[in-house]
Amino acid sequence: MTVPLLEIENLSVNYGAIQAVRGLSLHVEEGEIVTLIGANGAGKTTTLRAVSRMLRPVAGSVRFGGRDISRIPTDEAVRLGIAQSPEGRQVLARQSIQDNLELGAYTRRDAAGVKADIARMYGRFPRLGERRGQLAGTLSGGEQQMLAIARALMSRPKLLLLDEPSLGLAPIIVREIFAIIRELNEQGVTILLVEQNARLAMQSSHRTYVLEAGQITLEGPSRDLVSDERVLQAYLGG
């Protein structure tokens, strides 16, 4: 039996006095796209931040490649192969596209490899290549999302955490972003996805977990849950 790339068991995370996640368990196999859906405040972003080590759990464990990473520093999680593209993109607005990409490789020491990967990002995202010296804050929302994903990829992650990649984007740009997500997965990147567009997320993923009030209430293959009556009523406008 193979060990999941990511395994979360009985995770509980607090924001001050508020318990944002409680007793949550999930796993992500290597090569999958797994999506988390749920209402605002359900605990989706909190779960991603616990995986990337931006938040420390009060109980439970996060295992990556069989190793318990529940207490390691954030930069060590990046070195192990976890990268996050955060909600709201959070690019460095006053820095250039090039600077943002170089920042994404801050844990690496292979200068030639970093240079080659930046060139690859410009090939994968031609609009970024055309504007490489432009300040990130002057980019469109779609271009900033591409930059946020490219910056996360600069650490050569085994697991990419994507938090609301479609937020605030026009439908045509959303389709483009999701085409990129599927392409990345086909090229071997495992993805844990939080997404407000539940239908598109489920159509693009292998498995889905539904979170309500910090707990998982439904899980299964995305192709099954996308037609589940409870999911239809709550998240797909059925």
Residue pairs with C-beta under 8 A, 6 or more apart in sequence:
2 29
2 30
3 65
3 66
4 27
4 28
4 29
4 30
4 63
5 28
5 29
5 30
5 64
5 65
5 158
5 159
5 190
6 26
6 27
6 28
6 51
6 62
6 63
6 64
6 159
6 190
6 192
7 26
7 27
7 28
7 61
7 62
7 63
7 64
8 24
8 25
8 26
8 27
8 47
8 50
8 51
8 60
8 61
8 62
8 63
9 25
9 60
9 61
9 63
10 23
10 24
10 25
10 59
10 60
10 61
11 21
11 23
11 24
11 25
11 47
11 50
11 57
11 59
11 60
11 61
11 62
12 19
12 21
12 22
12 23
12 24
12 57
12 58
12 59
12 60
13 19
13 20
13 21
13 43
13 46
13 47
13 49
13 50
13 55
13 56
13 57
13 58
14 20
14 58
15 46
19 214
20 43
20 46
20 214
21 43
21 46
21 47
21 50
21 57
21 214
21 215
22 214
22 215
23 60
23 215
24 43
24 47
24 60
24 211
24 214
24 215
24 216
25 60
25 216
26 34
26 36
26 47
26 209
26 216
26 219
28 34
28 159
28 190
28 192
29 190
30 158
30 190
31 185
31 188
31 190
32 185
32 190
32 191
32 205
32 206
32 207
33 181
33 182
33 185
33 190
33 191
33 193
33 204
33 205
33 206
34 191
34 192
34 193
34 205
34 206
34 207
34 208
34 209
35 192
35 193
35 194
35 195
35 201
35 202
35 204
35 205
35 207
35 208
35 209
35 222
36 44
36 47
36 48
36 192
36 193
36 194
36 195
36 208
36 209
36 211
37 44
37 194
37 195
37 198
37 201
37 202
37 208
37 209
37 210
37 211
37 231
37 235
38 44
38 210
38 211
38 212
38 235
39 212
39 234
41 213
42 211
42 212
42 213
42 214
43 211
43 213
43 214
43 215
44 163
44 194
44 211
45 87
45 163
45 164
45 194
46 55
46 214
47 194
47 211
48 84
48 161
48 163
48 192
48 194
49 55
49 84
50 56
50 57
50 62
51 62
51 64
51 77
51 82
51 84
51 159
51 161
51 192
52 74
52 77
52 82
52 83
52 84
52 161
53 69
53 72
53 73
53 74
53 76
53 77
53 82
54 74
54 84
56 70
56 71
57 70
60 70
61 68
61 70
62 68
62 69
62 70
63 69
64 77
64 80
64 81
64 82
64 159
65 80
65 81
65 158
67 80
69 76
69 77
69 80
69 82
72 80
75 106
75 107
78 107
78 155
78 157
79 107
79 155
80 158
81 155
81 156
81 157
81 158
81 159
82 157
82 158
82 159
82 161
83 104
83 152
83 153
83 155
83 157
83 159
83 160
83 161
84 152
84 160
84 161
84 162
84 163
85 145
85 148
85 149
85 151
85 152
85 160
85 161
85 162
85 163
85 165
86 148
86 163
87 163
87 164
87 167
87 194
88 164
88 167
89 141
89 144
89 145
89 147
89 148
90 148
91 100
91 136
91 137
91 139
91 144
91 147
91 148
91 151
92 99
92 100
92 103
92 136
93 135
93 136
93 137
94 135
94 136
94 137
95 103
95 135
95 136
96 132
96 133
96 134
96 135
96 136
97 128
97 131
97 132
97 133
97 134
97 136
97 139
97 147
98 118
98 132
98 133
99 136
100 136
100 147
100 151
101 118
101 121
101 147
101 150
101 151
101 154
102 114
102 118
102 154
103 151
103 154
104 150
104 151
104 152
104 153
104 154
104 155
105 114
105 117
105 118
105 154
105 155
107 155
108 114
108 154
108 155
108 156
114 154
117 153
117 154
117 156
118 154
121 128
121 129
121 150
121 153
121 154
122 128
122 129
122 132
123 129
124 150
124 180
125 146
125 147
125 150
125 180
127 143
127 146
128 143
128 146
128 147
128 150
131 139
131 143
136 144
136 147
139 147
141 168
141 169
141 173
142 169
142 170
142 173
142 176
142 177
145 165
145 169
145 173
145 177
146 177
146 180
148 165
149 160
149 162
149 165
149 177
149 180
149 184
152 160
152 161
153 160
153 184
153 189
157 189
158 189
158 190
159 190
159 191
159 192
160 184
160 189
160 190
160 191
160 192
161 191
161 192
161 194
162 181
162 191
162 192
162 193
162 194
162 195
163 194
164 194
164 195
164 196
165 177
165 178
165 181
165 193
165 195
166 174
166 177
166 178
166 195
166 196
166 197
166 200
167 196
169 177
174 197
174 200
178 200
178 204
181 191
181 193
181 204
182 204
184 191
185 191
191 205
193 201
193 204
193 205
195 201
198 231
198 235
198 236
199 226
199 235
199 236
201 208
201 222
202 208
202 222
202 223
202 225
202 226
202 231
203 222
203 226
205 222
206 221
206 222
207 219
207 220
207 221
207 222
208 218
208 219
208 220
208 221
208 222
208 225
208 226
209 216
209 218
209 219
210 216
210 217
210 218
210 219
210 225
210 231
210 234
210 235
211 217
218 225
218 228
218 230
218 231
219 225
220 228
225 231
226 236
229 238
231 238
232 238
